[in-house]
């Protein structure tokens, strides 16, 4: 991509109506556009980041046997009435609307009921199970106060997976595998060392559910963490009984603010029984199906990464999620410089390296400032000086000094990192 062709522009002005750092940076850098409170559009650069995060999640879900699909946003009122969750008293953040014929429908905020109903024609025997089904989809929740930029919105992008097991033991085995897969995701995103497996409220399904909480000063939750055991307890379930059960000493725990970046939740058989999804065992007897649900907010993760990986000059994306690996900057209008820049741009892209080429007619300072704001991991500069020395100027976003290197050295470094 060439910056001269990108319709978005950077801005030096901090959005006056945004208090969260992630939204300020992402709007300034041209990654997102605010439509209204709690609702954002993802512009070309932002879409690439969102897709990169989603792909990491997709790979790890596929690795544990997940099957990806895409379900409808419109929700059938009748299905939700069966479980009692259509009521605004039970779920108070529904978005609902009516079709022209007067039929009331919901706007998807989660998909337990519809995915159970969808499986009824396909699951009959013990041979049809277990199943692990997930989607990456936009969800809608009527939050009273949408805040924290893209970390808590009325419209957000998430991964939700649903497991269907024959026995409690089979369910627990997959539950453990999913927890490990989540930790791999956070490690690949660069936040593994500050993200903790966290005990939280299980509601009426089980004693506990489990969250994954990333330690950060901007967090909405309070957790008590054990660095030695690499786990935490959400304040909502923090008591002496749980501490004893986990073998934790209160004096060794540290109170921290944190952001929930994922959750895994045992559901038992309540929903599947109510909607009528069962299986026949080897003896032909009807048995209940044990369910679990597993969520990760993709757009929330993008907001957290923007906050965590940034400095006073702008964003500092990890290489695995950055929209491009290199921002290529040509300086001046010298013919040899421009020709060399085109050659380098072509060679890097042929090597499979994602390059954003800043070919705009601007002063060097403006280009460097934008490169820092955009947060691309590596900056490669081509100037009269580099052409004369038959080298390229390479600088990592997080470092202050640059070095003169060959094209082969750049390719080697990028592919190695």
N, C-alpha and C positions, 0 to 999 in steps of 0.2 A: 504494500500500500504506500502511496505517495501522499505526504501531508498536504501538498498543494491541491489534491483532489478530494480530501476529506472535508465534508461539509461542516463538521463541528469546529469550533474555535476554543482556544484556551482563554481564560480570563484572569486578570490580576485582582479582581474584586471578589471579596468573600460574600456569598449570598446573604443578604440581610435577614432573611426569614429562616435561616438554618442555624441551629445551635450545635448540632452534632458535627464532629470533625470529619467523619466519613462522608457525609453528604456535601459538606463544604468543599472538600478536596475533589470528590468525584464530579461535582458540578463544575468547579473551576477548570478541571482538566478535560472536560467534555466527555466524560464517561456515561453520565446519566442526565436526564432532564426531569425536573419536578413538574408533575401535572397538577397535583393538589396535595394537601397534607396526607402523608402516608402512602402516596401513589407516585411511582417513578417509572419513566421509560428508560430502557437501556440502549444507548447510542452505540455505533459500531465498535468503539473500543471497549465499552462496558459489556457488550454482548460477547465479545471474545473472552473476556475474563470470566464471565458467568459460565460460558461453555467449557472453559478449561477446568474450572472447579467441578462442574457437573461430570466431566469426563473422568476425573480422578475417582469420584464417587461411583460412577457407573462401573468402572473397571473392578473396584473392590467388591461391589455388590454381585457382579457377574462371577467373580472368583469364588464366592461362597454358594453359588447355585441360583442366584436371583434371575428371574425372567422379567424383562422389561416390557411394559405395555403403556398405553396412554388412555386414560378413562375420560368420560365426559365431565364437563364442568357442571351442567345442569343436574340437579338431584331430584329424584322421584320422592315426593312427599310420603307416599304410602309405605315405602321401605323404612323410612326413618320413624314413622309412627309406630311401627312394630316394636322397635327398641325403646320407644319413649323419648328419642332424642330430637324429634322435630320441635318440641316445645321450647319456646324462648326462655322458659324458667329453667330448663335443664341446660341448654346451650344458649347463652345470652349474646353471642356475637355472630349470629347468622346474618347473611345477606339473602333476602328472599324477593321474588318478583312474581308476576303473573303473565301467562301467555295471553294472546288475544282472545282465546276462548274461555278465559277465566281460570284456567288450571294454575294452581299455585306450585311453583318450583323453587328449590333452593339453589344457591350458588356455592359450589364446592369449597368446603373448609377442611374436610378430611374424607376418607373413602372406605371406612370399615364396612358400613352397611351395603353400599353398592357392589363392592368387590365380592362380598359373600354371596349376594344375590346372583351376580354374574357367573359364579362357579357352579351353581346348582345343576346346570345341564352337563357339566364336565366331571364332577367328582361324585362317585358312587361307591367305589370299592377301595379297600386298603391299598390296592395297587396304584391308585391315582394319587397317593400321598407319600411323602410330604410335598408341599408346594411352597415356593418362596417367590412372591410376585411384587414388583415395584414399579414405580413411575417417577418421572421428573416432570413436574407440572406446576402451573400457577395456582395458588390457593387464595381465597378471599375471606377475610375475617373483619367483622365490624367493630374494630377496636375503638374504645371510648376516647383514648388519647393516643394518636399515632405519633410516635416520637423516635428519637435515636436514628434518624435518617433511614437507610435501607435495612437497618437491623431490627426494626419493628414497624411493619407497615400494614395497611389494610389490604394490600395486594402484594404477594410475595411468591418466590419460586422455591420449591422444596422437593426433596426426595422422600417419598413415603413407601415403605415396604411392609408387606403383610405376610406372615408365615402361618401355614396350616399344617399341623402335626397330628399324628395318630395317638401319641401318648405324651404325658407330661415330661418323661425322660427325653423323648425325641425333641420336644419343644425346648427344653433347657439346653440341650446340646447345640441347637442352632442359635439360641439366645447368646450363648458364650462365644460362638463363632462370629456373630454379628458385632459383639462388643470388641473383639480383637480386630475386626475389619475396620471399625470406626477409628480405632487408635492408629491403624495404618494410614487412614485418610488424613487424619490431623498431622501425622508425622510428615506425609508428603506435602502438606500445605505449609509446613514450617512452624506449626504451633503445637507439635506433639509434646514438647517439654513443659508447656504451661497449661495443658488440657488434662483434666482429671475425671476419672470414672467416679460418679457421684451418686450417693444414695438419696432418693427423693420419695415423695409420697406416691403410693401405688393406687390411691383412690379406693373404689370398692372391688377391684379385681384381685389385688394382691397386697401383701404388706408393704412392698416397695416397688417402685419403678427405678430406672437408672438414667441419669442424665450425664452428659459430657459437658463439663464447665471449663471455660477458658478464663484463666486469671487475668483480670484487667481492671484498672481503676474506673473504667466507664461502665462496669457491670451493673445490672439491675438486681442480681441475686447476691445473697450472702452465703458463703460456704465456709466450712471448717475443714482444712485439708491436712493430710498426713503425707509429707514428702517421702518418708521412708517407705510407706506402703503404696504410694502413688494412687491414693483415693481420697475422696472428700465426702462430706455430709452436707446436704442442703439444710439451711437453718430451719426449714419447715418440719423436719423430722429429727432434729438434733436433740437427743435426750440420753440419759445415763444408760437406759436399757440397750439402745443401739450401740453405744460405745462399748459396752461389755460384750455384746454379741460379736462385734468386729475386732475385739481385743485392742482397743485404742485407749490411750491415756489422755484425758482432757487437757492436761498441762502441756502435752506435746503437739497439740493441734494449733493451727494458725488460722485466724479469721481473715478472710479475703473477700473482695468484691469479684464477681465473675459473670460471664455471659454464657448462657446455655447455647451450645452449638450442635446439640443432638440429643435424642432420647431413645430409649428402648423400653417397651412397655408390655408386660404379660397381660393378656386379655382373658385367658381361660376359655370357657365355652359359652359364655353368656350371649354374645351376639350371634354366633353360628347356630346355637340351639334355637334362639328366638326366631331367626329367619328361616330355619329349617334346612340347614346344611349338615348332613351326617354322612357317615360311610359305613359300609358293611365289612366286618372283619372276616377272618378266614373261616369262621364257623357260620357266617351269614347273619350274625347279630348286628343290629344297628348300634353304632358308637358315636359319641360326641367328638368333635374336632377341637383341638387345643390351639388357640391363636396367639399371635404376638404382633405388635406393630412397632415400627422403627423409623424415626424421622430425622432428617437433617435439613436445616434451612440453608439452601444454596445462596440465596441473595443475602441472608444474614451473615453467612461466612464471608462473602465478598465485602460487606461493610466492616466486619471485624478485622479482616486482613488490611483493609485500607487504613483503619485506625492504628493497628499494631505496627504495620510496616510503612511508616511515614516519618518525615522529619520536617524541619522548618522550611524546606525548599519544595516539598511535595510528597508524592507517593514513592514507595520503594518496593515494587512488587517482587515476590519470590519468582524465580525463573519459571517454575512449573505453572503458574497461573497468569503471568504477565501476558498482555495482548500480543506483544512481540518480544523477541529475545534481544534484538538489536535496534537501536535508533541510529540510522546512518545520516550524518550531517555533512553537507558540502558547504564550504565557505567561499564566498565571492563568486564572480561570474567569469573567471578565467576558463577558457575553452578546455584546456588540458585537465583542469580540476573537475569540470562537469563530465567530461568523457570518462575519466577514471572512476568517478562516482557511479556512473551508469554501469560500468563494467563490474565494479565491486558488488553493486546491488544485484545484478544478474547472477553473478557467481555464488553469492551467499544464498539466494533463493533456490538456485539449482541444487545446493547442498542440503536443502530441506530446512534451512534456518529462516524463521519468520522475521522479516525486516520491515521497519517503518522508515521510509526514506524522506527526510526533511529536505526537500528540494526547493523550498520557498525562498524568495528574494528578500531576505531579512538580515539585519546585523547579527554577527556572531553571538553577542550577548543575549539577544532575544531567543535565538535558537537554543542556546545552552540552558536558558531559564525554562523554556518549554520542555526540554528533554528531562530536566530534573522534576518538573511538575508532573509529567506523564508517568515517571517512575519505571521506564523501561530498564531492565537489568544492565545492559551494556550500551555505551555510546561509542560509535566509531566516527572519527572526523577525517575528512579529506580536504586538504588545503594545498596551497602552493608549496609550503614547506614539506608536507608528507609526500607530494608527488616528486619533488626534487630528490628526496631520500629514498624513494621507492618503498615507502613504508605506510602504515596506517596508524592513526592515533587511537588507541583503545583505552577506555576508562570505564571502570565498574561504577554503577550508580552509588554504591555505598562507600566508595573510596574517593579520596581527594586528589590523588595523583594519577596521571595518565602515563602510558608507555607507547613507544613506537614498535610496532610488530608487523609481521607479514600476514597475508591473508590466510595462509595455511595455519599459522599459529592461532588466529582468531577462531577458525573452524574447529581446531583441536580443543581449544579452551571451552567453547560453547557446548560442544557435544559431550565433553567430559563433565562439565558442571550440570 
